């Protein structure tokens, strides 16, 4: 069960002017479930993306990156589950291009205006015939209010669809933002999460949307980990349809900052939803590292702790074997760390003071805090003013079960 994560209320999801979506049941891996999604954009829409840094780049990621590099004004995003189309060589590229061409022909647009995305089992070929057969139905069923269906169609081991909307004002114009994501395992992003798509009707130039997307991902999707593995298919896409009456944002001005804050809010919710729905997770853990010399140093500390199997299993067992946190911190390779300045808190309970066990700490206090399903771990390094927050999970028996049975 996800940790304090509910299915989104369809009435809370806002339509985005200039974006229509549809889904299909194509039996790509499982029968009788949505497994294919199309996001169709009006002319004038601009798209920015950030992708996985895994060197075994999936075929759809290669093509999406090349199409975005060619020109940022795109018209269609197509997403399939069941096959990641990664580790598939030239055939994988050919199959992905074939899907792009089939969709472009049906929509009467250029093939380079299509961005493909895939998620599922790595080193399996794309079921191209099944996908192509569903394309006419996808085009026929396009509608602006299909965001939640699309969120459901891109799920793999997710237990619930992930979607959220917000709105705000830039000057006197209201703008809407809606986002969906999928991800539950193989989460240790070096850019984004498994797949995430955010749309807004705001007016912004391609250059500024690209900058905004990179800034947003650093403090949201790059701050989560479930199991320490980075996928071959990670993609984070932001679409701006330029449908409001505002002047187009062309610099990092006040309007840019407002828009970034709104998109950051949506991205943060989606990123944390992935952690809350982490495979086998029973606890949602926030790791706050403060008083570092740089944000990068703080992030490194948080990531080492978040990815430690010994730390994660201790949280699962609610075992206050908190020395494991000290050991993980010591392995973060911080140059000239003065451990006598380090203080660590579990929620509001301090268990490490000046680098050793706090004199008033009792394991029963730690046990009580670790039994909670929402836990905050705060580490004060005592060496600067930088900080970083990261979100992770515990590691349970069910994680092993889910992944050992993933292909069965």
C-alpha positions in Angstrom: 0.0 0.0 0.0 1.3 3.5 -0.8 2.2 5.7 2.2 -0.5 8.3 2.7 -1.2 8.6 -1.0 -4.7 8.6 -2.4 -6.1 8.3 -5.9 -6.5 11.8 -7.3 -10.0 13.3 -7.4 -10.9 13.7 -11.0 -12.8 16.9 -10.2 -9.5 18.5 -9.0 -7.7 17.9 -12.3 -7.7 21.0 -14.5 -7.9 21.0 -18.3 -5.1 22.8 -20.0 -6.1 24.9 -23.1 -4.3 23.5 -26.1 -3.8 20.0 -24.7 -5.9 17.0 -25.5 -5.3 13.4 -24.3 -6.5 9.9 -25.0 -5.7 6.3 -23.9 -6.1 2.8 -25.4 -6.1 -0.8 -24.2 -3.7 -2.5 -26.5 -2.8 -5.6 -24.5 0.8 -4.7 -24.7 1.7 -6.8 -21.6 -1.4 -7.3 -19.5 -4.9 -7.8 -20.9 -7.8 -5.4 -20.3 -5.9 -2.4 -18.9 -5.0 1.0 -20.3 -1.5 0.8 -21.6 -1.1 3.4 -24.3 -1.5 7.2 -24.0 -1.4 10.1 -26.5 -0.9 13.8 -25.5 -1.8 16.1 -28.5 -0.7 19.7 -28.5 -2.1 22.7 -30.4 0.1 24.6 -32.8 2.3 27.1 -31.1 3.0 24.9 -28.1 6.6 24.6 -26.9 8.2 21.6 -25.2 11.2 21.2 -23.0 12.6 17.9 -21.6 15.3 16.5 -19.4 16.3 12.9 -19.8 18.1 10.0 -18.1 21.9 10.0 -17.9 22.0 6.2 -17.9 24.4 5.4 -20.8 22.1 2.5 -21.9 19.8 5.1 -23.4 16.4 3.7 -24.5 15.5 4.0 -28.1 12.5 6.4 -27.5 14.8 8.6 -25.4 17.3 8.9 -28.2 14.6 9.8 -30.6 12.8 12.2 -28.3 16.1 14.1 -27.6 16.9 14.3 -31.3 13.4 15.6 -32.2 13.6 18.2 -29.4 17.0 19.3 -30.5 15.7 19.7 -34.0 12.9 22.2 -33.0 11.1 22.8 -29.7 7.6 23.3 -31.2 6.1 19.8 -30.9 2.6 18.4 -31.5 2.3 14.9 -30.0 3.7 12.7 -27.2 3.0 9.0 -27.3 3.6 6.7 -24.3 3.5 3.0 -24.1 3.9 0.6 -21.2 4.9 -3.1 -21.3 8.2 -2.6 -23.0 11.0 -0.1 -22.3 12.4 -0.5 -25.8 15.9 -0.2 -24.2 18.9 -2.4 -25.0 17.2 -3.2 -28.3 19.8 -1.8 -30.8 18.9 -0.7 -34.3 15.6 -2.6 -34.3 14.5 -0.6 -31.2 15.2 2.7 -33.0 13.5 1.5 -36.1 10.4 0.4 -34.1 10.2 3.7 -32.3 10.5 5.7 -35.5 7.8 3.5 -37.1 5.4 4.4 -34.2 6.2 8.1 -34.6 5.6 7.9 -38.4 2.3 6.0 -38.0 1.0 8.5 -35.5 2.2 11.5 -37.5 0.4 10.2 -40.6 -2.9 9.8 -38.6 -2.6 13.3 -37.1 -1.3 14.8 -40.4 1.8 16.3 -38.8 5.5 15.9 -39.3 7.2 12.8 -37.8 9.7 15.0 -36.0 6.8 16.7 -34.2 6.2 13.4 -32.3 8.0 12.5 -29.1 7.9 8.8 -28.1 8.2 7.4 -24.6 8.3 3.9 -23.3 8.3 2.2 -19.9 8.3 -1.5 -18.9 10.7 -4.4 -19.2 14.3 -3.6 -20.5 15.6 -5.6 -23.4 12.2 -6.4 -24.9 11.1 -5.3 -28.3 8.3 -2.9 -28.9 5.0 -4.6 -29.9 4.7 -2.2 -32.8 1.7 -3.9 -34.6 -0.4 -3.7 -31.5 0.5 -0.1 -30.9 -0.1 0.9 -34.6 -3.5 -0.8 -34.5 -4.5 1.4 -31.6 -3.4 4.7 -33.1 -6.7 5.5 -35.0 -8.6 5.0 -31.7 -6.2 7.2 -29.8 -6.7 10.0 -32.3 -10.5 9.6 -32.4 -10.8 9.7 -28.6 -8.8 12.9 -27.9 -10.3 15.0 -25.2 -9.0 17.8 -22.8 -10.3 16.0 -19.7 -8.4 12.7 -20.0 -5.5 13.6 -17.7 -6.3 11.0 -15.1 -6.9 8.3 -17.6 -3.5 9.1 -19.1 -1.9 8.9 -15.6 -3.4 5.4 -15.3 -2.4 4.3 -18.7 1.4 4.9 -18.1 1.5 2.9 -14.8 3.7 -0.2 -14.4 4.1 -1.4 -10.8 2.5 1.8 -9.6 -0.5 1.1 -7.3 -2.3 4.3 -8.1 -2.3 7.0 -10.8 -0.4 10.2 -10.0 -1.8 13.5 -11.1 -2.2 17.0 -9.6 -3.3 20.4 -10.8 -2.8 24.0 -9.5 -3.5 27.5 -10.8 -2.3 30.9 -10.1 -2.1 34.4 -11.4 0.7 36.1 -13.4 -0.2 39.8 -13.5 -4.0 39.6 -13.9 -4.1 36.5 -16.0 -5.0 33.1 -14.5 -2.8 30.2 -15.6 -3.5 26.5 -15.1 -0.9 23.7 -14.6 -1.6 20.0 -14.6 0.9 17.1 -14.3 1.0 13.4 -14.3 3.8 10.9 -13.5 4.6 7.2 -13.1 7.2 5.5 -11.1 7.5 3.1 -8.2 10.7 1.2 -8.6 14.1 1.8 -10.3 14.0 5.2 -8.8 17.3 7.0 -8.3 17.0 9.8 -10.9 20.0 11.6 -12.3 17.7 14.0 -14.0 14.0 13.2 -13.4 11.8 10.2 -12.6 10.7 7.3 -14.7 8.2 9.4 -16.7 6.6 12.8 -15.8 4.6 15.2 -18.0 3.5 18.7 -16.9 1.4 21.1 -19.0 0.6 24.7 -18.6 -1.3 27.3 -20.7 1.3 30.0 -19.8 3.2 32.0 -22.5 6.9 31.4 -22.3 9.7 31.2 -24.9 11.4 27.9 -25.7 14.7 29.1 -24.2 13.1 30.1 -20.9 11.0 26.9 -20.7 14.2 24.9 -21.1 15.9 26.8 -18.3 12.8 26.5 -16.1 12.6 22.7 -16.7 16.2 22.2 -15.7 15.8 24.3 -12.5 12.6 22.5 -11.5 14.0 19.0 -11.9 17.0 19.7 -9.7 14.9 20.3 -6.6 12.2 17.8 -7.2 12.8 14.7 -9.3 16.5 14.7 -8.7 15.8 14.6 -4.9 14.1 11.2 -4.7 15.2 7.6 -4.4 13.5 4.4 -3.8 16.1 1.8 -4.6 19.2 3.5 -5.9 18.7 2.4 -9.5 18.5 4.9 -12.4 16.3 3.9 -15.3 17.2 3.8 -19.0 14.0 5.6 -19.8 13.7 8.5 -17.3 12.0 11.5 -19.0 10.6 14.8 -17.6 8.6 16.9 -20.1 7.1 20.4 -19.6 4.7 21.7 -22.2 3.6 25.4 -22.5 0.7 26.0 -24.9 1.0 29.8 -25.0 -2.8 30.2 -24.7 -3.0 33.0 -22.2 -3.2 36.7 -23.0 0.1 37.4 -21.2 3.2 38.7 -23.0 5.6 35.8 -23.6 8.1 35.3 -20.8 11.5 35.8 -22.4 13.8 36.6 -19.4 14.1 35.4 -15.8 11.8 38.2 -14.6 9.1 38.3 -11.9 6.6 36.4 -14.2 9.2 33.7 -14.7 9.7 33.3 -11.0 6.0 33.0 -10.4 5.6 30.4 -13.1 8.6 28.4 -11.9 7.2 28.3 -8.3 3.8 27.0 -9.6 5.4 24.3 -11.7 7.9 23.5 -8.9 4.9 22.9 -6.6 3.3 20.4 -9.1 6.6 18.6 -9.8 7.4 18.3 -6.0 4.0 16.7 -5.4 4.5 14.2 -8.3 8.1 13.4 -7.2 7.0 12.7 -3.6 4.0 10.7 -4.9 6.5 8.4 -6.6 8.3 7.9 -3.3 5.1 7.3 -1.4 4.2 4.7 -3.9 7.6 3.1 -3.9 7.6 -0.6 -4.4 6.9 -2.3 -1.0 7.3 1.0 0.9 5.8 1.2 4.3 7.4 4.6 5.3 8.0 8.0 3.7 11.3 9.4 4.9 12.4 13.0 4.4 16.2 13.5 4.7 17.2 17.1 5.5 20.9 18.0 5.4 21.9 21.4 6.6 25.0 23.4 7.4 27.0 22.1 4.5 29.6 23.9 2.4 27.6 23.5 -0.8 24.3 22.2 -2.0 26.1 19.4 -3.9 27.8 18.3 -0.7 24.5 18.2 1.2 22.8 16.3 -1.7 25.6 13.8 -1.7 25.2 13.1 2.0 21.4 12.7 1.7 21.7 10.4 -1.3 24.3 8.1 0.4 21.9 7.7 3.4 18.8 7.4 1.2 20.4 4.6 -0.8 21.9 2.6 2.1 20.3 -0.8 2.3 21.3 -1.1 6.0 19.6 2.3 6.8 16.5 1.5 4.8 16.0 -2.0 6.3 16.4 -0.5 9.8 13.6 1.9 9.1 11.5 -0.9 7.8 12.0 -2.9 11.0 11.6 0.3 13.2 14.9 -0.7 14.7 16.8 2.2 16.2 20.1 0.9 15.0 21.0 4.5 14.3 24.7 3.9 14.1 24.0 2.8 10.5 23.2 6.5 9.7 26.5 7.6 11.1 28.3 4.9 9.1 26.5 6.0 5.9 27.4 9.6 6.5 31.0 8.6 7.1 31.0 7.0 3.6 29.8 10.2 1.9 33.4 11.1 1.1 33.2 14.6 2.6 36.7 16.1 2.6 37.9 17.2 6.1 34.6 16.5 7.8 34.8 17.4 11.5 32.6 14.7 13.0 32.7 16.6 16.4 30.4 19.2 14.8 27.8 16.8 13.5 24.3 16.7 15.1 21.5 14.4 13.9 17.8 14.3 14.7 15.1 11.7 14.2 11.9 13.8 13.9 12.4 16.1 17.0 14.5 13.6 18.9 18.3 14.2 18.8 20.3 10.9 18.9 23.7 12.2 17.8 25.4 15.2 19.4 28.8 16.4 18.4 29.5 13.2 16.5 28.5 10.7 19.2 25.4 9.4 20.9 23.5 12.1 22.6 23.8 11.7 26.4 20.1 11.9 27.1 19.1 9.6 24.2 17.4 6.3 24.9 16.6 3.7 22.2 13.0 3.7 23.3 12.7 7.2 22.0 14.1 6.2 18.6 11.8 3.1 18.4 8.8 5.3 19.0 9.7 7.7 16.2 10.6 4.9 13.8 7.3 3.2 14.2 5.7 6.2 12.4 5.0 6.1 8.7 6.2 9.6 8.1 9.7 10.3 9.4 12.1 13.3 9.1 15.8 12.7 9.5 17.8 15.9 9.9 21.6 16.1 9.7 23.5 19.2 10.7 27.0 19.1 9.3 28.3 22.2 11.1 30.4 23.5 8.3 28.5 26.0 6.3 25.1 27.4 5.3 24.1 25.2 2.3 21.2 22.7 2.6 19.3 20.0 0.7 16.2 17.9 1.2 15.6 14.5 -0.3 12.8 12.0 -0.1 13.1 8.2 0.1 11.5 5.0 1.5 12.3 2.0 3.7 13.2 -1.3 2.1 10.7 -4.1 2.8 10.1 -7.8 2.0 7.6 -6.8 -0.6 10.2 -4.9 -2.6 12.0 -8.2 -3.1 8.8 -10.0 -4.0 7.6 -7.3 -6.5 10.9 -7.3 -8.4 11.5 -11.0 -8.3 8.1 -11.5 -9.9 8.3 -8.5 -12.2 8.5 -10.6 -15.4 6.2 -13.4 -14.3 
